[in-house]
Amino acid sequence: MSEQPFAFQRKNYVLMMIGIAVVIVGFILMSGGGSEDPNEFSDAIFSFRRITLAPLLVMFGYGFIMYAILFKGKKESSDNPDQKSHDK
């Protein structure tokens, strides 16, 4: 039975976890701002944090997750005789 290498390396998983944490923080920042009395309107829902910062964090987090998925680690150099240097 031949062993196939994993699709992702440890660094990919670490980067994905960081991206997921950023997305979660963005959604937490987006929450709240409601009024305790349903008949009273609260302007807190239009704050910079909820309208601008939180959506940017969520988009950055998703972009970071895509980068983590596409990230390719450094290849280990092998002493393959078929690959000759043409530095002459």
Secondary structure as UniProt FT lines:
FT   HELIX           10..30
FT   TURN            38..39
FT   HELIX           43..46
FT   HELIX           49..53
FT   HELIX           54..70
FT   TURN            81..82
//
